[in-house]
Amino acid sequence: MTTSPWSAADLPDLHGRTAIVTGANSGIGRVAAQELARAGAAVTLAVRDTKKGDGAATSMTGDVTVRQLDLADLSSVRSFAAGTNGTVNILVDNAGIMAAPEGRTVDGFEMQIGTNHLGHFALTNLLLPQITDRVVVVSSELHRNGKIDLDDLNFERRPYKPWAAYSQSKLANLLFVLELERRLTEAGSSIRATAAHPGYAATNLQGRSSNPLINLVTAIGNRLIAQSDTMGALPTLYAASADIPGGTYIGPDGFRHMRGHPAVDSPASQALDAATARGLWELSEKLTGVHFPLNPSATD
């Protein structure tokens, strides 16, 4: 007997559970938030632009709240965490920017590593004492092109290249999951850290680079090759709800993991480098001033 591929209709009943989704006003974040709310979760849309967040919320059914969060500003991250009351069952670190022109966050970080990794690193650790089930971090298959430069994470000395910076930030997402899962296990926590990527999904991330030719190529690709944001959100939803081990990486099961239904994927070897993961964690703590809040389990 064959079984149908997993879809959002297979989400379990989430009534009585809470979820936070960053970057939930558009793209796969919006779809993920919408489906989690449809399944019964009380969902917070954590968005930089609350007007756009309110617009997204109006199309969703269920218990949906909009709150302001700017991941490129650590004071905003701290304010959001301080204003989060009660239990958070699921945190989805989804928000991101892609191949952006060179820029700096409020705190002076390179914009892509600052938004895609450091902002989420701070948010996750600040919320971790309230999280009960799992953290889902959304990466990209472009992590395979990534290289972490711990001596120049913020492109202060090397020439800035938008795609190199993006790939570094997406590799950082997976290294973050690897080290977070290790620390959670060491602390005896039942929280799971998982990762997902949407494959090639048509979202508003594309077409915003500083290169008009690349914007044109991605626009054509969105029309001819990419799958919908609805399909692209399925790996995130699966990683957020399925009974899978911590550290699992979920992506589409189709051609070159670009399209299809969610399935377990294998990250690149550099995403499994435990020494680099520890080094990135320690550097991230230094840069953000935020530390892992759980104590290791007592040992005999």
N, C-alpha and C positions, 0 to 999 in steps of 0.2 A: 504494500500500500504506500502510495506517495503522499507526502505532506506538502501543504502550500508554503511558499516562502514567508518568512516573518514580515509582518506589517504592523502599522500603528494600531490596527484592530486587535492585535495580540497583547497589547499592554494589559497588565493586571489591574484590578480595581485599586485605585490609589486614594480613595476617600479616607480622610483622617491623616493624610501625609502632606508634607510641605516640600516645595521645591523652589530654588532660586535659579534663574537662567540669565546669564549676562548676555548683553547684546541681543535682546529678545524682541526688538522692534522690527526686525526684518530678517529675510533669509532663513537659514536653517534654525537659527535661534528662535525666531518667531514661530516656525512650525513646531519645533520641539515644545515650546511653552504651551502652544495651543493644544497639542495632543496630550500633554501631561494634565492640563486643566480639564480636558474632555474626559479623561479617565478618572477624574475626581480629586486630583491633588489641588491644594491651595498654592498657587504659583505666583511668585514675585518676578516681574519683569524688571531686571536691573539694567537701566539704560542711561546713556549720557544725555539724550534729548527726551525729556519726559513728554513733550508734546507729541512726538512721534510714537512714544511708548503708549500714550493714551489712545492714539489712533489705532495702534495694533490691538490693544486690549478690547476695543469695541467690537472687534470681529471674533472674539473668543467667548466660548461659553464656560460657565463655572466660576470658581473663586479666583479672580485675577487682580493683583495689585501692581501698581507701577511705582517704582522708586528710582531716584536719581543716583547714578554711579558713573564716575569718570575714572576709568582705569589708568589714565595718563596723569593722574593727580593723586598721590598717596594720601593727602588729607581727605579727599573725597572717599577713598577706599576705607580709611579709618572711620569716617563719619557713617558710612553705610553699615559697616560691621557693628559699630556701637549702637546703631538704631535698629538692629535686627534682634527681635525678641523671640524667646522660645526656641523650640526644636527646629532644626533644618534637617529633613531626611535626605534630600538630594541637592547637591550643588553642581550646576553645570557651568563650567568655565568655557563659554562659547565665544564671547566677543573677540573681535580681532580686526586688524587692518592688514592689507596686503600690498607689497611692493610700493609703498608710499614714498613720495619725495623725501629727501633728508629733512628731519625735524627733531625736535627735542620735547620731552614731556615737561610738565611743570617742575619736576624734580631733577631735570637735566639728563635723563636717560635717552638713548636713541629711541625714537618713537615706536618702532615695531617691537623691539625687545621689551621696552617699557610697558607697552599696552598688552601685547600678546602673552608675555611671560611674567614680568615683575609685578604688574598690577594684580594678576591672578594669583601669583605666589603669595603676595601680602594678604589678599582677600581670603584665600583658602585657610591660611594659618590663623588669621584673626577669627574666622568663623568655626574653626575645627572643634573647639570645645562644645559647640551646639549641634554639630553634624552627627547623625546617628547611623546613616546607611552608607552613602558613597559620594565620592567626588568624581565627576566625569570631566576630563579635559579634552577639548576638541583640537586636534592637530591637523596635519595635512600630509599627503604623500610627498610633498616637496621637502619634507624633513630629510628625505633621502639625499638631497643635494646639500644638506646643511653641515656646517662645521662650527663648533663652539670655540671661540677664542676667549679663554678666561682672562687673558692679559689685556684684551681690548674689546670687551663685550659690547661697549657702547660706540664703537667706531670713532674713537677719539684720535687715533693715530693712522689707522689704515684707511684707504679711500673708500668712501661710502658707495655701495652698490645695492640698489633697492631689493633685487631678488635674493642676493646673498644674505641681506639682513632679514628678509622674510623667512628664508629657509633656516637660518640660525634660530629664529624665534620659535619656529615650529618644531625643530629638533629639541629646543629647550623645553617645550611642552611635554615631550615624551620622557626626557631625562627627569623632569620634575615628577611625573607620575611614578617612574621607577624608584626614585629616592623616597617619595612620600609613602609608597606602599611598603618599602623596607622599614621606614620609621614607624609606621602604623603597626606593622607586625611585631617589631621590637617592643612597642609600647603595650602589646597585648590588646590592641583595639580591634573591634569587629568592623570598623569602617573599611570600605574597599575603595581604592583609587583605580579607575579604569580610564581608557583613552579611546577616542573615536576619530574617524576622518570621513568626510562626505563623498570622497571620490571627486569627480569633476561635476560639480553642481552649479547651476546658473543662479548666482546671487549677486547682490550689489557690491561684493568685494572686487569683482572684476571690472576692468575699465576705468580704474582710478589711479593708474600709474602715471608717472611723469612723461611717459613715452607714447605719443599718439599712435604710432604704428602698432605697438603692443596692445594698446586699447582696442584698435581695430581688429586685430587678430583674435583677441579674447572675445570680442563681441560676436564675431563670426563663429567661433568655437562654441559659445553659449547657445547659438541657434542650431548648430548642426550636430554637435557631439554631446554637450552636457546633458545630464539628467536634471529633473526639476528639483527645487529646494525641498519639496515634499519627500521625494525619494532620498535626497541628500541628508535629511534629518533622521532617517531611520537608524543609521549606526549609532547616533547619539542616544536615541530613545532606547535602543537595545542595550547599550552600555549602561544606561541609567536604571534599567529595570530587570534585566535577565539575571539569572543565578549563575554568574560567571566569576572566576577567581579574580582577585585584585591583580592589577598589572596587565590585564587582557586588553588587546588593541583590536578594535572593531572597525571594519570598513565594508564597502560594497563587494559582492562576490562575483561581479562580472568582469569583462575584459580589462586586464591590467588594473583591477580594483578601482576602476573609474566609474562604473555604473553597476546597478543591481541592488539586491537585498542584503541585509547585514550578515556578516560572517566574521569569524576570527581571522585577523590578518597578522603578518609578521613584520615588525618594524625593522628598519635598517640596523646593521650591527653597531653603528655609532650611537644609536638610541639605547643600547643595552650595556653601555660602558659604565660600570658602577663607579669607577674612580672619577670619571668626568661628572657623573650625576652628583656625587658628593661634593666635588669642587664647585659645581654650579650652585648647589644648595647653599654652601657656605658663603659664596660671593653674593648670592641673592639676599641672604640674611644681612650681610654687611651693608649692601646698597639700600635695602628697604627699612632696616631696623626692626624687622619682624622675624620672630623665631618660632620654631616648632613648639607648641604649647603642651604637649602630652609627655608625661614622664614614662621612661622605660619600665617594663614590668619588673617586679621584684624577683630576684633569683635566689635560690638556696645557696 
